[in-house]
């Protein structure tokens, strides 16, 4: 029922303000507005808030297209409000480990536009192989790059290579992961050397753009936070001999300076009847930059004899 408005200069004596039902409805409206501002609105109101879309301010310094990708930067509104989640939007890789979304509108410099972080949308993808089924962001680029695995699933099936608009499904649960192993690396007493990892596999294989293995070194292609796991197995090959050994992870040739040093210390008594393989494992957290190099290193203490190592390094994005 539509209530009649009061004419200019008229009396409110016969207006809706004299009706209890209208006054109660007015009070409910005001209370509902307060709840919405505090983020506690009833379900019917909350359902209108898109939880897969935020607002970003284009701070890339250039015009950006609908379908370009931007990284979520720092918040530009201090007070948290589910209806006003606004952040800076910059080139992917500006801040390590930050999520990347897709612009839902073109954006002039410094303008504020919606950015989609999950669900299905249309994005520009540079397709380098029509067999690719996924896409990923690349540091400094505003167009997704096709890949065999990544956080963006291609719903459109590419038929040609080159930059093109594609329907994509954003998968925030995707984690970059690789594993490198050497089955037999011989270490003698007083050796100080890099363990040459010779078998490599990532989530989808060599060449997926996330990691690379060359001369036993793992190169990380995306900046971010990672956990690095080290597994070591030891089999004696000479008897009698005893020497201690340290195995560590090194980033760009330097041992970690974290509070918990990433070192496994093995004190290995070598006997002819050594029952099988001694295995130790260890892992720690690292913030890595793009193109950081990860290696495993063995340092044997004084002693005699030699041993054969099985070594495995696992790197996984947090």
PyMOL commands that set and color helices and strands:
alter all, ss='L'
color gray80, all
select helices_A, chain A and resi 16-18+20-38+43-46
alter helices_A, ss='H'
color red, helices_A
select strands_A, chain A and resi 53-58+69-75+86-90+100-103+112-116+119-127+134-136+144-147+152-154+162-170+177-188+192-195+199-202+211-214+217-220+224-236+241-251+254-255+263-270+278-288+292-300+306-317
alter strands_A, ss='S'
color yellow, strands_A
deselect
rebuild
show_as cartoon
